[in-house]
Amino acid sequence: MSAIKKVVLAYSGGLDTSVIVKWLQDNYQCEIVTFTADIGQGEEVEPARAKAQAMGVKDIYIEDLREEFVRDFVFPMFRANTIYEGEYLLGTSIARPLIAKRLIEIANEVGADAISHGATGKGNDQVRFELGAYALKPGIKVIAPWREWDLTSRETLMAYAKARDIPIDYAKAGKKSPYSMDANLLHISYEGGVLEDPWTECEEEMWRWSVSPEKAPDSVTYIDLTFANGDIVAIDGKAMSPATVLESLNKIGGANGIGRLDLVENRYVGMKSRGCYETPGGTIMLRAHRAIESITLDREVAHLKDELMPRYASLVYNGYWWSPERLLLQKMIDDSQVNVNGTVRLKLYKGNVIVVGRQSESDSLFDTRISTFEDDGGAYNQKDAEGFIKLNALRMRIAANNGRKLLK
């Protein structure tokens, strides 16, 4: 008899997690609680309820987490201008801590002994889910079926499902997708299939959210994005909620061929993996955020943020969202955003995001009296630069005077 009495499963209603429900019942003889989150993946989540009920699940959680996802996870990450390995906007990574959080909260509500997920033993998601779970509830047990069972392919999963009358759309499940995909409001990712050869170009038909830059409109699109404390709060003067902002930017960006990425990344578990990503809204957000920071942030604060950003990005990518070091960095980042207020004007054209204007009536540090090439009326004394330069050259002059030669 299993010591585990009740498990909360991250459940999508698809083939893998439907098999996991029955597998847990067969192997752990435990009660299953399913949790299905709508984080903007673009699929109906309500059908998961009927499938779970058909397998005897009584406690079923189906929740719309789109606003929380963008407000409490995506926006804080973008305040740091976060990019992993110079390119990746972390669309998959940032969704996992929210799911882990809700798994633990539900486990506490229903008195569950364990949580379970459908992440494989090869990827990063297993690490992200479990690091989050252990940080929030150290004594929780985690069941990761892909690390335990002998079901190693779609065919063996389907055979298991048929033998146990698991409610699956077999016609749909039998059509093997060429890609493994993950989607939420921030992005959609593609892995597997022809992408496993890093030399092979992906098919145009793969992309779902965006037109190709070549087929994007021949005319430019202008948008104004308004920031308050580092977050976008309005598009073209219209106030919007966080999720609505991102959803709108996805549509605008996708229509202009923005946000496609083909990347080979270094997974935390040690292997290299190729993935393609569509992040139209996020690509626009990042460019606009850096633009508003350029006129509102102090130089040294901006540079310090840039130095810390790769570390922050690695923490998010590797699953350390709930770690004390990420939380510490977030406090500093959030403090830096108090004065990041104003509006950025962008020009979108055939895959390009071009900053054409930025202004902040309350917090701009751009002083035209000082920076002008015309007569500044004495606002800046150019003679001051002589002493500044000599002091900064002092250590190099001392070295040269002591015989240290830089030229051979």
C-alpha positions in Angstrom: 0.0 0.0 0.0 1.4 3.4 -1.0 2.2 5.9 1.8 0.9 8.6 -0.6 -2.8 9.1 -0.2 -3.5 12.2 -2.3 -1.6 13.8 -5.3 -2.1 17.1 -7.0 -1.4 16.7 -10.7 -0.5 19.5 -13.2 -3.1 18.3 -15.8 -3.5 19.5 -19.4 -6.1 16.9 -20.5 -3.7 15.7 -23.2 -2.4 12.2 -23.8 0.6 12.3 -21.4 -1.2 13.7 -18.4 -4.3 11.7 -18.9 -2.2 8.5 -18.9 -0.5 9.9 -15.7 -3.9 10.1 -13.9 -4.5 6.4 -14.5 -0.9 5.4 -13.9 -0.9 7.1 -10.5 -4.2 5.3 -9.6 -2.7 2.0 -10.7 0.7 2.4 -9.1 0.1 4.5 -6.0 -3.6 3.7 -5.3 -4.1 7.3 -4.3 -6.7 10.0 -4.8 -5.9 12.4 -7.7 -6.6 16.1 -7.7 -6.1 17.7 -11.1 -5.0 21.3 -11.7 -5.3 22.9 -15.1 -4.1 26.5 -15.6 -5.1 28.9 -18.4 -2.0 31.0 -18.9 -2.9 32.1 -22.4 -1.9 28.9 -24.3 -4.8 29.5 -26.7 -6.6 26.2 -26.1 -9.8 25.5 -24.3 -9.1 24.2 -20.8 -12.6 23.4 -19.8 -12.7 20.0 -21.7 -10.1 18.8 -19.2 -12.8 18.7 -16.6 -14.9 16.1 -18.4 -11.8 14.0 -19.1 -10.8 14.1 -15.4 -14.3 13.3 -14.2 -14.4 10.3 -16.6 -11.4 8.9 -14.8 -13.0 9.3 -11.4 -11.3 12.5 -10.3 -13.5 14.4 -7.9 -11.4 17.5 -7.0 -10.8 19.4 -10.2 -9.2 22.8 -10.3 -9.4 24.8 -13.6 -8.2 28.4 -13.2 -7.7 31.5 -15.3 -4.2 32.7 -14.3 -3.5 35.0 -17.2 -3.5 38.3 -15.3 -1.5 36.9 -12.4 1.0 35.4 -14.9 1.7 38.6 -16.6 1.4 40.9 -13.6 3.4 38.9 -11.1 5.8 37.0 -13.3 6.3 38.4 -16.8 6.3 42.1 -15.9 8.8 41.7 -13.0 11.1 39.7 -15.3 10.9 42.4 -18.0 11.8 45.1 -15.5 15.2 43.4 -15.5 15.4 43.4 -19.3 16.0 39.7 -19.0 17.5 37.7 -21.8 19.1 34.2 -21.5 22.2 33.6 -23.5 21.8 36.8 -25.4 18.6 35.9 -27.2 15.9 33.9 -25.3 13.1 35.8 -23.6 12.3 32.9 -21.2 8.7 32.3 -22.2 8.6 28.7 -21.0 10.8 29.3 -17.9 8.7 32.1 -16.4 5.5 30.1 -16.5 6.8 27.2 -14.3 7.1 29.0 -11.0 3.4 30.1 -11.2 2.3 26.5 -11.8 4.5 25.2 -9.0 3.0 27.9 -6.7 -0.5 26.8 -7.4 0.3 23.1 -7.1 1.6 23.7 -3.6 -1.3 26.0 -2.7 -3.8 23.4 -3.8 -1.9 20.7 -2.0 -2.2 22.7 1.2 -5.9 23.2 0.6 -6.8 19.6 0.0 -4.2 18.0 2.3 -2.2 16.3 -0.4 1.0 14.3 0.3 2.5 14.9 -3.1 2.4 16.7 -6.4 3.0 15.3 -9.9 3.9 16.7 -13.3 4.4 15.5 -16.8 7.8 16.9 -17.5 10.4 14.5 -18.9 13.7 13.5 -17.3 15.7 15.2 -20.1 14.4 18.8 -19.8 14.5 21.9 -17.7 10.9 21.9 -16.6 11.3 19.0 -14.1 13.9 21.1 -12.4 11.8 24.3 -12.4 8.6 22.6 -11.1 10.5 20.8 -8.3 12.8 23.5 -7.2 9.7 25.8 -6.8 7.8 23.1 -5.0 10.6 22.3 -2.5 11.2 26.0 -1.9 7.5 26.6 -1.0 6.9 23.3 0.8 10.1 21.5 1.8 8.4 18.3 2.9 6.3 17.8 -0.3 6.8 14.6 -2.2 7.1 14.8 -6.0 6.1 12.1 -8.4 7.6 12.4 -11.9 6.3 9.5 -13.9 8.7 10.0 -16.8 11.5 9.2 -14.4 9.7 6.0 -13.2 7.6 4.3 -15.8 8.6 2.3 -18.9 6.3 4.1 -21.3 8.9 5.7 -23.6 7.0 6.7 -26.7 3.7 8.1 -28.0 2.8 4.6 -29.2 3.3 3.0 -25.7 1.3 5.8 -24.1 -1.6 5.2 -26.5 -1.5 1.5 -26.0 -1.6 2.0 -22.2 -4.6 4.4 -22.7 -6.5 2.0 -24.9 -6.0 -0.9 -22.5 -7.4 1.1 -19.6 -10.2 3.0 -21.4 -8.6 6.4 -20.8 -10.7 9.1 -22.5 -8.4 10.2 -25.3 -9.2 11.5 -28.8 -7.3 8.7 -30.5 -7.6 10.2 -34.0 -6.0 13.4 -32.8 -3.4 11.7 -30.6 -2.4 9.3 -33.3 -1.4 12.1 -35.6 2.1 12.6 -34.4 3.0 16.3 -34.4 6.4 17.1 -35.8 7.1 19.4 -32.9 6.8 19.5 -29.2 5.1 22.8 -28.4 4.5 24.9 -25.3 2.5 28.1 -25.3 1.4 30.8 -22.9 0.7 34.5 -23.2 4.4 35.4 -23.6 5.4 32.9 -26.3 5.0 29.7 -28.1 8.0 27.3 -28.5 8.8 24.5 -30.9 11.2 21.6 -30.4 11.9 18.2 -32.0 11.2 17.1 -35.5 13.5 18.6 -38.1 14.7 21.1 -35.5 16.9 18.3 -34.0 19.3 19.0 -36.8 20.7 22.5 -36.1 21.6 22.9 -39.8 18.0 22.3 -41.1 15.8 25.4 -41.5 12.3 25.0 -40.0 9.3 25.0 -42.3 7.4 28.3 -42.6 4.2 26.4 -41.8 5.5 25.8 -38.3 5.0 29.3 -37.1 1.5 30.0 -35.6 1.5 33.5 -34.2 3.3 35.6 -36.8 3.6 36.2 -40.5 7.0 36.0 -42.0 8.9 39.3 -42.2 8.8 38.9 -46.0 5.0 38.8 -46.0 4.5 41.5 -43.4 2.8 44.7 -44.5 4.7 47.1 -46.7 3.5 50.0 -44.5 4.8 50.8 -41.0 2.8 50.6 -37.8 3.4 53.1 -35.1 2.4 52.4 -31.5 2.8 54.5 -28.2 3.5 52.5 -25.0 3.0 54.2 -21.7 5.0 53.0 -18.7 4.4 53.4 -15.0 7.0 52.1 -12.6 8.6 50.1 -15.4 5.4 48.3 -16.5 3.3 49.0 -19.6 -0.1 50.3 -18.6 -1.5 51.7 -21.8 -1.2 51.3 -25.6 -1.9 54.3 -27.7 -3.3 56.0 -24.7 -5.8 53.3 -23.8 -5.3 51.9 -20.3 -5.1 48.1 -20.2 -4.6 45.3 -17.7 -1.2 43.4 -17.8 -2.7 40.4 -19.7 -4.5 42.6 -22.2 -1.3 44.6 -22.8 0.6 41.4 -23.7 -2.2 39.9 -25.7 -2.6 43.1 -27.7 1.2 43.4 -28.4 1.2 39.7 -29.5 -1.4 40.5 -32.2 0.3 43.7 -33.3 3.8 42.2 -33.3 2.7 39.0 -35.0 1.0 40.9 -37.8 4.3 42.7 -38.5 6.5 39.6 -38.5 8.1 40.4 -35.1 9.4 38.0 -32.5 10.7 34.9 -34.3 13.8 33.2 -32.9 15.8 30.1 -33.9 18.1 29.2 -31.0 20.5 26.5 -29.7 20.5 26.9 -25.9 22.3 25.3 -23.1 19.9 23.3 -20.9 20.5 23.3 -17.1 20.7 19.5 -17.2 23.8 19.7 -19.4 22.7 19.2 -23.0 22.4 21.6 -25.9 18.9 21.9 -27.3 17.6 23.7 -30.4 14.3 25.5 -30.1 12.3 28.0 -32.2 10.3 30.7 -30.4 7.6 33.2 -31.2 7.6 36.1 -28.7 6.1 39.1 -30.6 4.7 41.0 -27.6 7.8 40.3 -25.5 10.1 41.5 -28.2 8.3 44.8 -28.4 8.1 45.1 -24.6 11.9 44.6 -24.2 12.8 47.2 -26.8 10.4 49.7 -25.4 11.4 49.2 -21.8 15.1 49.8 -22.6 14.1 52.9 -24.4 12.2 54.4 -21.5 15.0 53.5 -19.1 17.4 55.3 -21.3 16.0 58.6 -20.3 14.8 57.9 -16.7 17.6 55.7 -15.2 20.8 57.0 -13.7 23.8 55.8 -15.8 25.4 53.7 -13.0 22.1 52.1 -12.0 21.4 51.2 -15.7 24.9 49.7 -16.0 24.6 47.8 -12.8 21.3 46.3 -13.9 22.9 45.2 -17.2 25.8 43.5 -15.3 23.3 41.7 -13.0 20.9 40.7 -15.7 22.7 37.6 -17.0 22.7 36.2 -13.5 19.0 37.0 -13.1 18.3 35.3 -16.4 20.1 32.2 -15.4 18.2 32.0 -12.1 14.9 32.2 -14.0 16.0 29.7 -16.7 17.3 27.2 -14.2 14.2 27.3 -12.0 15.4 29.5 -9.1 12.5 31.9 -9.2 11.7 31.3 -5.5 15.3 31.4 -4.4 16.5 34.1 -1.9 19.0 35.4 -4.4 16.3 36.0 -7.1 14.1 37.6 -4.6 16.9 39.9 -3.4 17.7 40.9 -7.0 14.0 41.6 -7.7 13.8 44.0 -4.8 16.8 46.0 -6.2 15.3 45.8 -9.7 11.9 47.0 -8.6 13.4 49.8 -6.6 15.1 51.0 -9.8 11.8 51.2 -11.6 10.2 53.9 -9.4 11.1 56.6 -11.8 10.7 54.6 -15.0 7.6 56.5 -16.2 6.7 57.9 -19.5 5.9 57.0 -23.1 7.9 55.3 -25.9 6.9 55.5 -29.6 7.8 52.5 -31.8 7.8 51.9 -35.5 7.1 48.3 -36.5 8.1 47.1 -39.9 8.8 43.7 -41.3 10.2 42.1 -38.2 11.9 45.2 -36.9 11.1 47.1 -33.7 12.4 50.7 -34.1 12.4 53.2 -31.3 11.5 56.6 -32.8 10.7 58.6 -29.6 10.7 58.5 -25.8 9.5 61.1 -23.3 8.9 61.4 -19.5 7.4 64.6 -18.3 8.0 63.6 -14.6 11.2 61.7 -14.6 13.4 62.4 -17.6 17.1 62.9 -16.9 17.7 64.1 -20.5 18.6 67.8 -20.1 18.6 69.6 -23.4 20.2 72.7 -21.9 23.3 70.6 -21.1 23.4 68.2 -24.0 22.7 70.7 -26.8 25.2 71.4 -29.5 24.0 74.9 -29.6 24.7 77.7 -27.1 23.8 76.3 -23.7 23.8 79.7 -21.9 26.4 78.6 -19.4 24.6 75.5 -18.3 27.7 73.4 -18.8 31.3 74.7 -18.3 33.4 72.8 -20.9 36.6 73.8 -19.0 35.5 71.3 -16.2 36.3 68.5 -18.6 40.0 69.1 -18.5 40.4 68.2 -14.8 38.0 65.3 -15.2 40.1 63.8 -18.0 43.4 64.4 -16.2 42.2 62.7 -13.0 40.9 59.7 -14.9 44.2 59.5 -16.7 46.3 59.7 -13.5 46.9 56.0 -13.0 47.9 55.5 -16.6 50.2 58.5 -16.5 51.9 57.2 -13.3 52.4 53.8 -14.9 53.9 55.3 -18.1 56.2 57.5 -16.0 57.4 54.4 -14.2 58.5 52.8 -17.5 55.5 50.6 -18.3 55.3 50.6 -22.1 52.1 49.9 -23.9 53.6 50.1 -27.4 56.3 47.8 -28.6 
